[in-house]
Amino acid sequence: MSPLTASAPSTLVVTATASGAVPDLSRDAHGRLLLRRAPDAEPLPVLPVRAFGLSDPGGGLSLVGPDGHEAGWIPRLDALAGPVRALLDEELARREFAPRIEALEAVSTFGTPSTWRVRTDRGTADLVLKAEEDIRRLGDGALLVTDSHGIGYRIADVRALDRRSRKLLERFL
């Protein structure tokens, strides 16, 4: 398979090869990410969207055009290296906001809705847990806690939390 092959008339499959061929991505003067699908083609503004952002962040990545349709597909993000990988990582970091909970400091009540005071990698925050269903297990001891505003807070490994935090959390699991 060549590094840039059309899987459908409107979608470009982008693969990194042993020869080092990578997608032609750049930024314009406004900071938008651009994909050039052919050497003589007009660059297309795109947004990277992970296929499985929580369970396989290094996996498939869709490049979505301004019309909301997929303009390109990267089968394995972790197979890319160099400046293209740096561009994609930078863009994904801008778009993905998921603070990591390091400790539960307090909860207002053991029923829902409940206000939690948490310490995250981005500082202390208060979040409102609307229902127990807003805590999702991700596997390997990881959890995703979604607050009343739709912000997802990650707990990388429940077992790594301090004893008090685990005890507070157990009441909701």
Phi, psi and omega in degrees: 000134177287162183298330179234105181232146179273122176268337176208163182305330186253355183239132179255127176268122183251124179231146173271133182247171178299332180284353176092007178295133182224167179297150179271088180247144178206180175243147175268184182297339180266001179087004180284145177281132182239140175245126174257115186277343176208155184306324182260006183277154175289134179294143183247126176296133181223158173238131177281136179226121179289141177289316180225073187300329182267318185270337180211070185297338178269004184274215186301146181221126177264141173254108188262128180281176182295341178274000180086000179262153180291124178259339180201160181222129176248111185299323180220109176299321183289355176273348179273155177215175173075206187297325180294317178297319179298318178299314181294316179299318179297315181293319179294321179297324177295320187275332186257118179240107180219087178301148180260123178284125178259334179198147169264120183269325180196155172229144184285325181202159179269005172255177178244146002288151183220138176264126180251137168258121183234152171257124181242176176291353179245010179116184180279142180215152171253131178229151179252120176269115183284320183210157180297336179292348179280004173251114182248135175278133181252353183101155181056031177081003181273149177227154171238119180252119181256125182274180185294344178264001179087006178280131180265123176254131181261142167243109187297319181205112181304324182295339180276349177290157176292164187301316181298317179297316179299319181296317177296316182294322181303329180295339182257350182265000000 
